[in-house]
Amino acid sequence: MTAPTAEPTGARARQTLYWRVRNGRTPEPTESAPRAWHIRHGHPGGEYSDLGHDLDPSGHHVPTLLTRSRPTGRREAEEFRGGCLACGWEGPVHRGDGYGDGDNQAVEEAHDHAFPGWRTLPPLTTVEDRSALPRDRGRWAQLTSRYPSGWLDQGAPLVAWSRHRREVHAPPHRGRPRYELRVLRPPGSRANRTADQEALF
């Protein structure tokens, strides 16, 4: 009987093993691949590779999200942890159903690792700003002038007020080369807006 493949640590190494298991290049059954830690689809580093993933890591920390399935009785449960594509750092394990439960905490911890202090970045306060602001060079420059030096080039996140509790953090994609992290609206912001509107009438 063949001994099970030992799981490596680090997001890049885990992703490589995941694809090797999926493609039958290890003694593990291919259907067991989702139970190995791997980068969640759509997150940085989650592309296909079973011959060595991102062999030249970035010179700066790059946050990503690791996930795996775990059997719990009749169904599979998901686990999440933050990871870094530039080093072997991995965050603690969170259980949840995804969609803002478990995955959000892991993504935030990965950003705590890569961009300590990201929670103090100026937030986008309207839904319209999420798509319009990056195209408005003047407003974009004004917002990002408050980022620490070098962070913007390294992919520091955009912070946006969430529209509802547990809104999922959005990973980078073709139109947005950085995470968009959703944070709770400050408690006084709605009261201030109501007072401003009442003053108009």
Secondary structure as the mmCIF struct_conf table of DSSP 4:
data_model
#
loop_
_struct_conf.conf_type_id
_struct_conf.id
_struct_conf.beg_label_comp_id
_struct_conf.beg_label_asym_id
_struct_conf.beg_label_seq_id
_struct_conf.end_label_comp_id
_struct_conf.end_label_asym_id
_struct_conf.end_label_seq_id
HELX_LH_PP_P HELX_LH_PP_P1 THR A 2 GLU A 7
BEND BEND1 GLY A 10 GLY A 10
HELX_RH_AL_P HELX_RH_AL_P1 ALA A 11 ARG A 22
TURN_TY1_P TURN_TY1_P1 ASN A 23 GLY A 24
BEND BEND2 THR A 26 GLU A 28
HELX_RH_3T_P HELX_RH_3T_P1 THR A 30 ARG A 35
BEND BEND3 ALA A 36 ALA A 36
STRN STRN1 HIS A 38 ILE A 39
HELX_LH_PP_P HELX_LH_PP_P2 ARG A 40 ARG A 40
TURN_TY1_P TURN_TY1_P2 HIS A 41 GLY A 42
BEND BEND4 HIS A 43 HIS A 43
TURN_TY1_P TURN_TY1_P3 PRO A 44 GLY A 45
BEND BEND5 GLU A 47 GLU A 47
BEND BEND6 ASP A 50 LEU A 51
BEND BEND7 HIS A 53 HIS A 53
BEND BEND8 LEU A 55 ASP A 56
BEND BEND9 GLY A 59 HIS A 60
STRN STRN2 PRO A 63 THR A 72
TURN_TY1_P TURN_TY1_P4 GLY A 73 ARG A 74
STRN STRN3 ARG A 75 CYS A 84
BEND BEND10 LEU A 85 GLY A 88
STRN STRN4 GLU A 90 GLU A 90
STRN STRN5 HIS A 94 GLY A 96
STRN STRN6 GLY A 98 GLY A 98
TURN_TY1_P TURN_TY1_P5 TYR A 99 GLY A 100
STRN STRN7 ASP A 101 ASP A 101
BEND BEND11 GLY A 102 GLY A 102
HELX_RH_AL_P HELX_RH_AL_P2 ASP A 103 ALA A 114
BEND BEND12 PHE A 115 PHE A 115
TURN_TY1_P TURN_TY1_P6 PRO A 116 GLY A 117
HELX_RH_3T_P HELX_RH_3T_P2 TRP A 118 THR A 120
BEND BEND13 LEU A 121 LEU A 121
HELX_LH_PP_P HELX_LH_PP_P3 PRO A 122 PRO A 122
STRN STRN8 PRO A 123 LEU A 124
BEND BEND14 THR A 126 THR A 126
HELX_RH_AL_P HELX_RH_AL_P3 VAL A 127 ALA A 132
HELX_RH_3T_P HELX_RH_3T_P3 LEU A 133 ARG A 135
HELX_RH_AL_P HELX_RH_AL_P4 ARG A 137 THR A 144
TURN_TY1_P TURN_TY1_P7 SER A 145 ARG A 146
BEND BEND15 TYR A 147 TYR A 147
HELX_LH_PP_P HELX_LH_PP_P4 PRO A 148 PRO A 148
TURN_TY1_P TURN_TY1_P8 SER A 149 GLY A 155
HELX_LH_PP_P HELX_LH_PP_P5 ALA A 156 PRO A 157
STRN STRN9 LEU A 158 TRP A 161
BEND BEND16 ARG A 163 HIS A 164
TURN_TY1_P TURN_TY1_P9 ARG A 165 ARG A 166
HELX_LH_PP_P HELX_LH_PP_P6 GLU A 167 HIS A 169
STRN STRN10 ALA A 170 ALA A 170
HELX_LH_PP_P HELX_LH_PP_P7 PRO A 171 PRO A 172
STRN STRN11 HIS A 173 HIS A 173
TURN_TY1_P TURN_TY1_P10 ARG A 174 GLY A 175
STRN STRN12 ARG A 176 ARG A 176
BEND BEND17 PRO A 177 ARG A 178
STRN STRN13 GLU A 180 VAL A 183
HELX_LH_PP_P HELX_LH_PP_P8 LEU A 184 PRO A 186
TURN_TY1_P TURN_TY1_P11 PRO A 187 PRO A 187
HELX_RH_AL_P HELX_RH_AL_P5 GLY A 188 ALA A 199
TURN_TY1_P TURN_TY1_P12 LEU A 200 LEU A 200
#
